[in-house]
Structure formats: C-alpha cells, structure tokens
Amino acid sequence: MSNVYILGGKQTDFSRNWAREGLEIYDMFAEALDGAIADAGIEPAQIEVGHVGNFVGELFTGQGLINGFFGQLHPELAAIPTSRHEAACASGSIAMLSAMRDIEAGHYDVACVLGLEFMRNVNGKTGAEYLGAAAWQGHEATDCDYPWPHLFDRITREYQQRHGIQSEHLARIAEINFSNARDNPNAQTREWQFPAGCFSENDGLNPVIEGRVRKLDCGQITDGAACVILASERAAREHAAKLGLKLADIPRIKGWGHRSAPILLERKLQLSAGMPLLFPHVQTMMEDALHRGGFSHISDLDGLETHDCFSVTEYMAIDHSGLTAPGESWKAVEDGRITREGDFPINPSGGLIGLGHPVGATGVRMALDCARQVSGRAGGYQLARAQNMATFNLGGSATTCVSLIIGVGS
C-alpha cells in the first residue's frame, strides 16, 4: 500500500448539545473542518477531495447530501469531488478508507475526511428507534424498546453459553473508560459524578436497560464531529519540511483491515456456532491490518481505540484481536492490562462509553486520537509509550468492521 499520512485534525466537544445552542448540523461541520485545517497548518485550497461519514442525518435532522457542505463553507472547495459514506457506526471508517484509496491511486495528494452525527435533538426512545436502522428491520429486535441494548445483550448471552462471562468484568471495562474520560477535555462525561457502588448490579444506581445490559454499560448518545486531513507521501514530505520536521514524525496509516458479515445477528452467530470466537471475521480483519502494517501480533502495538458501544463490545475486541485466548478477555481486565498504565491500554480517550459516540464521527475520531497519541499530542490522556496504535470500529452487530494501524517512524 502507498503511504498515507495524517497532517492534523479536529474533534468537537462531545459534551455539547448543538440543538440547545440553536445550531445546526452545518455549524458542526464547519467547526470541525475549519479546526482541522488550522491544526494541519494548510489552506482550504490545498484540499483536493472530501469524504463525509454520516449514518442517519436524514432521520435526526432531515438533512442529506452533507458532502455539499464543503463548497458551501469555502469557495475554494466549491468544485472539488466529494461524497458521503454510510455503514452505520463504521461510516467514518469507510470514509477514511475511501479517502485512502484516492491517495493510494495517485488521484489526489490531500484529502479531507469528516465524520459527524447530530443526535441529541430528539428524546432517547426516538433516538434509539432511528439508530435501529442498522438492524434488519422487521427481522430482529422487534419485541424490545431499545434495539441495540437488546442485540448486544444477545451477544452477552452467547458469550455466557460458549465461555461464561461475569458482569463484574463488564462493569470494570465501563469504569476504566469513564475514568479515562475525566482527563479528556472533549469527553461527554468528563464532569459526571459516579457514586460508590454504581459499577455493580445495583438496580438503583445502575439500572437494567435490556437483559444483562445496564445503564453504565452503554455508549452515549452524542452530538459531535471529527475531521482529519490526509496526505500522500509527497505532500507529507513537503509539509514536514515546512514545519522543520522529519517525515517519520508525521503519523502514518501503516495498515488497515475491512471485513463484513450478514446483517442479521443470529445469522452471524449461526455461522460461528461451535467455534471459540463469536465473530471470526473480526479476527481476520485484525490480522489483515497487522499483516499490512508489518506486525505479527496485536501485542506489537502500544494500544487500541476500540468500539465500546457497550462494555461487551470491548470485551469482544479483547479476545477477537488476539490479546487473549477466546473467552479469556476477563484476564486482561483483571490483570489491569487495558488501563492507561497497563501494557496494552484500550480506549485511553474514554471510548464510546466515556468520550461519547456521535455515530458517523466515531471512526474518524478514533483515527485522530491514535494520531495524537503517536505524535505525543494527546494531552491529559497521553500514554507514556505510544508509537503504533490501532482502531477497531464496527457498524451494526459487527456487520461492517474496520481497523486502522496508525504510527510514526519506520
């Protein structure tokens, strides 16, 4: 693969409620794009192609064709090619892959990728119904109030059947991510208070949402956007020289993986029946990314920004990535390996549980956080050792899965 570099980017404050501020999805787009341009130190006219990741803008805001906002904001971008990409919660990562293909093919030297979702302008029940569009309508999650807690409870029950799973390990994952979020100035929950005993099966402090999924197991309904500026090696080399840096100092996308599976959760579980892993295609995706990046094992990396839409999703990422044997994710939790001080930190940003989950933005935000970590720009949640980091972003019940490996140096 040709080298693709990340020159800079911007994440909005995920604690904001843009509708309450009287703002629109366009305002969110504008803040993210202008922030990324400033952070990268480029001019708008240098952007040659634009990609947007967004899941359900039409449902939450009535707005489609969001890629038209590039030219609306900057006259210099009024005639560039742009497109919008949808893959549920993996929409942002698919936009990233599409921009990478543009650069790798030699069509463009500088690309902009912007993911966003405007979600807090409706009540929770309505929001859950809109997000249920990524399930197979009329075929699953038809007898519940909250489709995704229901489906990920089914994943928890499948773990229980195949390997056993303890609620305290899921609660500990949530606790770690909320704790990490306290040090992230853009985290939705950074000022939340957690009374003693809330990370437990106490129905008063941590009520049941669906089955074994409790309130604090859940990622957040979030407004927000993230934007990155990608560049070819030629453009990145010129950029580094202008800043007095070495090319090796600029974060690079070293590897990638992308796999898909049937939309119906029960079909996925049927295909993996009798196997140790619930979602073998997730393991293959991670192996693809590692191989393309020149790594032999997940432990060769320095950490992971993963998709914890629910605590069980992160639990799944631990063993499916190969960090532990199948069904033994609990060992990495108990041993403290996944904390910021551990040997393989997961979600130092706070993840979807602590930082927040504006659906279309998440894949881009993960990439931006990894780029910041490996370039020493993560601020209060900076890891002590971070040269190579991975993302794992999924859409639906692991229907669309994407991983990027981002690092500096050779």
N, C-alpha and C positions, 0 to 999 in steps of 0.2 A: 504494500500500500504506500502511496505517496504521503509525505509528511504533511500534517495539518496542525497548525498552531493556534493557541488561544491568546489573543493580544490583550484582552481585558473584558470586563463585563459589569453588569449592574443587577442587583436584586432589590426590589421594593421592600418596604417594611411590611411584613406579613401580618402585623397586628392591626393594620388599618382596615376600616370599613369604608370603602370608597363611596358607596351609595349614601351613607350618612353624611359624608362630606359634600354631597351634592355633585359628585364627579361621575364620569362615565368610563366605559372600557377604553375609549380613545385616550383619556387622560392617563390611564395606567400604561398603555402602550407608549405614549410619548415620554413619560418619565423614565421608563426602562431603556428605551432606545437612546435618548439623549444622555442618560447616565453611562451607558456602555460606550458610547462614542467618546465621551470625556475621559472615562477610565482607560480606554485603549490609547488615547492620545492621537486619534485620527480625525480627519474631516469627513462630514457626511458624504461628500462626493467620492471618497475612496471606496465606499461600499458598492459592489457591483451586482449583488444578488441578495434577495431577502427571503427568509423562510420563517413561517409562523407555526407554532404548535398551539392548538386550542381544541378542546373537546366539545363543549356544548354551549358556545357563545349564543347560538340562536335561542336556546331554551331559557337561559338565565337573563339575557339582555335583548333578545330579538335581533341580534347583530350577527350577520355572516360576512364573508368576504373581508375578513380582518386584515389580510395582507395588503389591502388597498390603503391602509393607514401609513405605510412607508412614504408614499408620494404625497399624501395629504399633509404630513408633518414637515417634510423637507423638499423643496422644489428640486434639489439635486437628485432626489430619488424618484422623481415623478415618472421616469421611463424605464427604470430597471426591472428585470424579471423578478416576480415574487410569487409565492404560493403558500397555501395553508395546508397543514397536515393533521389528520385525526387518527389516533389509536388509543382512545380513552386516556388512561393515566400515563401512557407512554407516548402521548402526542409530541411532547417536547423532544424526546429522544429520536423519534422518527424525523422530526425537523432537523435535528443535529446530523443524523446520518445522510439526509438529503443534501444538506449544505456541504458535508464532507465529500460526497460523490461529485458535486460540482467542481470542487477544488482539485480533487484527485484526477478528474478527467481533463484538467487543464483549461476548462472553460472560463474560470474566474480566479482571481487572486485573493479577493477579500469578500467574505460573506458575512451576513448578519443573521443570527438565529434568535428569535424572540418567542418565548412561551408565556402564556397568560391565561388566567381564568378569573372571572368576576362572578362571585358565588354567594356573597353574604347579603344580597338584596331580597332574599326570599326566606321563609321560615324553614326550619330544619326538615320537616316532613316533605315539603315541596322539593327542597334541595336533594333529599335522598331519592325521590322519585326521578328527578332529572338525571342524577348520576347513575340510576339503574339502567339507563340506555345502553350501557356497556355489557349488561347481561343479555341473554337471549330472551327477548320479550315474548311473554306468553308461554314460555317453556321452562323457566326456572325462577325461583324466588317469587312465586305468585301468591303465596299464602303467608306473607310477612309484612311488617310495617317498614322495615329498613333492609333493602335488598342486600347491600354489601356486608353488613354485620352478619346477616343470615348466612350468606355464602361462605364467609371466612370462618364462621362457627362450624360449618360443614368441614372445612379443611382441618380445623382443630380436632373434630371428632374422628377424622380419618387418621390423623397422627396418633390419636389415642388408640385406635384399633390396630395400627401397624406397629407402633413402638411404645405407646404410652406417652403422656405429656402432662406435666404438672403446672397448675395455674400460677404457682409462685415464680416459676421461671419466666412466664409471660409477663407477669407483673414487674419483675425485675428489669426486663427489657424496657418497658414503659418508663420505669423510674429513672433508668440511666438516660434515656432520651430527653425526658423533661429536665433532668439535671443539666445536661449539656446545653439545652436551650437557654438556660439562665445567663450564659455567657455570650449569647449571640444577639447582637443589637437589633437584628431584623426578625427575631423569632416571635411568633404569635403569642406564645405562652411565657415569655421571659419574666413577666411580673406576676404570674399566677402563684398562688399560695396553696400548699398541699398539707392538710392536717395529718398528724400522725395516724397511721393505720389505714390510709386511703389506698395504698398499693396492696390490697388484700381482697378477700371475698366478702368484705363488709358491705352489705346491700345498701346501707345508708350513705356511706362515704364513696362507694364505687358501685353504682347500681348496674344491674344486668341490662344490656341492650338487646341481645339475642343469644340464647343458649349460654355458652361459656364466654362470650364476648361481653366485656364490661366497659363502662364509660371510658376509663383511663387506658384501655387497650386500643382506642380508636385514634386514627389520624384526624386532623382538624379540617373543618370546612373553612376555607381560607380565600380571601382576595389576594391576588398578587401576580407579579410578573418577574421574569428573569431574562436577561439578554446577554449574549456573548458575541464577540467579533472573532471570526475565524480567518486564518490567512494561510496561503501557500508558503512553502519554504522560501521562495524568492522574496515575497512580500515581508515575511517574518524576519528574514536576514536584514533587509533594508530598515525595518522598524527597529530591530535590536541595535544596529549601528547608529541610528539617530538618537537612541537613548543611552548610548555608551555601554550596552550590554553585549554579552555573548549570545549567540543563537541558542546555545544549550540552556540558557537561563529562562527562555520563553517556554511556558508549558506547552506540551505537545500531546496530541491524541495518539498514543502508541499502539493501541489495539481496540478492537470492537467485536461484539457478538450480537446477533439478532436472530431470534427464533420465534416461531408462532405455533399455536396449538388450536384445537377446536374451541369454539366459543363456549360450549356448554361445559360447566364444571364437572358434571357427572360423567361426561364422555372422556374428559381428561383422566379422571380417577379410574375409569374403566380400563383405559389403555395402559395404565401403570399398575393395574391390580397384580398383586403378588410380588411386586418389585420393592426394593428398600426405599426408593425415592418416590414421592408423590408426583413430581413433575420432572421426568428425565430430560425434557428439552431445556429446562433451566440449567442443569448441569452442563449440557452440550454447549449452550450459549456462553457460559463462563469459560469453558475450555477453549472455545473459538477465540474469545477475547484474549485469553492468556497466550495462546499459541501465536496469534497475530502480533502480540506485543513482545514476544520473545521470552516469555516467562513460563516456568514449568509447573508452578503451583500457586494457589492463591496466597499462601504464606510468604511468597517472594515480594508481595506488595506490602504497603505500610498502612493500609486501612481501606474502608469501604463506606461509601454513601449509598445506603440501600433503601428500598421501598417498604417502609413500615406503615402502610395504610392501616394495618392492625399489628399488634405485637406478634401474632402468629406468623405474619408475613416475613418479619425479620428472623424469627425462629427458623422458618423455612430457608431463608437465604443463607443462614449459617451452615447448615449441613449440605444444601444443594451446591454451594460454592466450593465445597471440599474442605472447609476449615475443620470440620469434624466428620466422623463417620455418620451415615444416615441414622436419624433418630437420636443422635447424641449431641444436638445443639446445646442442650442444657449444660454440658460440661464446659463449654466456652463461656456460658453465662455465669455459672458457679465459680469458675476459676478467675473471673474478672478480666478475661482476655479482651472483651469487647468494650471495656471502658476506655476513656481517653488516656488513661495511664497504662492500659494493658498492651500486650504485644501485637494485637490486631484491633485497633479501635474501629467501632462501627457507629456511624452517624454522629461524629463529633459536632456537627451543626445542630443537632437536636432531631433531625429526621422529620418525617411527616407528622409524627406524634407531637414532638416538641416545637419544631420550627413552623410547621404548617404545610398544607397540601393544596395549593391552587393547581388544579389537575393538569392543565396544559403547560404549566410552568415548571413542573417538578423535574422532568428530565434535564432541562436546561439549567435549572438551579443546582442540581447535583453536579453537573459538569463544571459549573462556575465555582462551587465550593471546593471541588477537587483541585482545580487550577489554582485557587487561592492557597490551599494547603501546601501544594508542592512548591509554590513560589514564596512561601513564608508570609502571606498576606491575609491570614485568617483571623488575625486579631485575638480576641479573648478566648477563642476556642481553637487556637493554633496547636497542632500536635508537635511534640518535641522532635519527632523524626518522621518526615514525610517527603519522599522523593517520587514515589509512584502510588497512585490511588485508583480505585475502581468505583464505578457506579453500577447499580442494578436497579433498573426502572421497569415496572411491569404495568400492563394495561388489562383491565378486566380480572378474571380469576386466573392470572398468568397466561392469558391468551396471546398477548404481544409482549415479548421480553427483550430488553436491550441492555447491554453492558458496554461501557467505555472505560479504557485504561488511560489515565492522564498522568504524565510525569515530566520531569526535567532531566537533563543530562542525556547520555547516550542510551 
